[in-house]
Each structure stands twice: as C-alpha cells, then as structure tokens.
Amino acid sequence: MSEKNPKGWRENIVLFGALAANLGIAVAKFVAAAITGSSSMLTEGVHSVVDSGNQVLLLYGQRRARRPADAAHPFGYGRELYFWAFVVAILIFAVGAGVSIYEGYLHIIEPEPLADPLVNYIVLGIAFLMEGASWTIAMREFNSARGELGWWQAIHESKDPAGFIVLFEDSAALIGLVVAAMGVWCSHFFADPRIDGVASIVIGAILAAVAVVLAREAKGLLIGERADPRVIARARAMVSAHPEITYVNHVRTIHTAPDMVFVAISADFVDTLDMGAAETLVETIEAELRAELPQLTSIYIRPEKREAAVTIPPAP
C-alpha cells in the first residue's frame, strides 16, 4: 500500500461524499419513521446521523493533524487523526449500536400498529442508491491505495483510517438497509410488527461488530505502528550499500501521521572512519533517504557497534 496521502480535496472526497449522502438519507429516514412508525426506519435514521457525525469528526481530525510541529509536539500532530478515529469507533458502538438495539427491544415489547410500508420502501430504495454511490467512491479510493495487497491485509496495513472507516460504515449501512427492508416486509407479511424490532436489533449487532473491528485498528495506530515493510527494507538496503557501513543493526520506524514516518537507524561504521567523515556520511545517507523515501520525515542515524545493538523481538 502506498504510504503517500495526497492533500486537499482528493484526500477528503470519500468523507465529503459520505457526509452528503448520510445527511440527506437521515432526513428521509426520520420522515418515513414518523409517518409509518417503523422501528427499523427510526434505527436507520439514527445510524445515518451517527455516520454523519463520524465524517465531521474525521474531517476535523484531518485538519487538526495537519498542524505544523512546535516545541510541545516536535513530531507534529499527525497522530491526532488516530485519536478521532478511535472516538468514531466508540460512537458507532455506543450510539449507533446501542440506540438500535434499545429501540428494537422497545418495539418488541410495545409494538406499534402497522402502517402502509410504501413510504418505507421508497426511502430505503433512495437510501440504497445514495449509500451505494458513497460506497463506490470509498471502494475505488481504497482499491487504488491498497495496490496488490489483499483486502483485509490492506485494512490492517493502512495508516490512514478515514478511508477504511467510511468503507466499513457504508458497507454496514448497505447491509442495514437490506435488513430494514426485510424487517418491514416480514412485519406486514406475517402481520407481526415485532419483527421490525428484531430487524433493529440485528442492525445494532452489525454496527457493534463494525465498531469492534474499527476500534482494534484505531488502537494499533494510536499505540504506534511501523512503516510498510518494503519501506523499511529499502532504507536498510540504501544504508548497507555504503562501503563505510559494515552492518545495519536495525531500522526502527513509527508513523507520526498517515504519510509521515519517524525512522531510527543503528549502523556499525568502519573503525577507521574519523568524526568528520562520519558526519558527512550521515548527511549523505539522510539526503538519499529523503529523496527516495519522502515519507521519512524524521531520520536519526546512530553509529553503534554490532554487538552493542539491542534487538527487539518480533511482534507475536
């Protein structure tokens, strides 16, 4: 997956597309729920409101993350985006899933009389088209970024949460619309409005599952994840290519933003290299790394004997 994350409108097209779709859909769903008394439609309306709020938070997080480094945060504010991604996951779980399950439960124990479902079907059809358009944009952007990686591997390796969060939200929304439509149809076919409440609980369970996955990915980004292994391997190879370097002890990286990486390199220099030559070599290596791997925004190279280097065990 590419480590680059272009700025501007292109960066936010997925979020803007999802926000526009969800705002329009939320209004339509609430109107339909008020007319028909459908629990699953009310649940879907809450779902769309939560999704809209999530997109606003991610846009806010992206803006905050682009603030320049200062004395208090010398590596910048890029990881603030990961904090807001985690907040989004919590909102999906607590508000989206929680309200859906609670509303479904109320509708089961106190079912409302059935009303003409035509309005529900019209709104669900329009919502499916709008959510499908948003999902298509998100999937296109995600596929262009993931390259040859598998779908799940690309999500795990991604350092930009906005793209895969919208993709998960839109996927859950499309599934939720199908469940809501089935709930409305079954309620009328079997003349049992409680089925509509069951559909709300199913939608809540889907949102809860999505929230757990997103929280897991956001947690990893907050803790700090290494750069793409291909970037690490290339950096190691470039340092090793210098004859003055006898061995590269380690290349340790951590993302400070989706497109910014801190790298610390420990290398064993030849013993005959004096201080002045070593400084020149370090400057040369740093310039080469920045030219070929521009995502390496902070580079630290430390001369260190091979036997003195501390080895960090691989992750389980």
Disulfide bonds with the S-S distance in Angstrom:
none
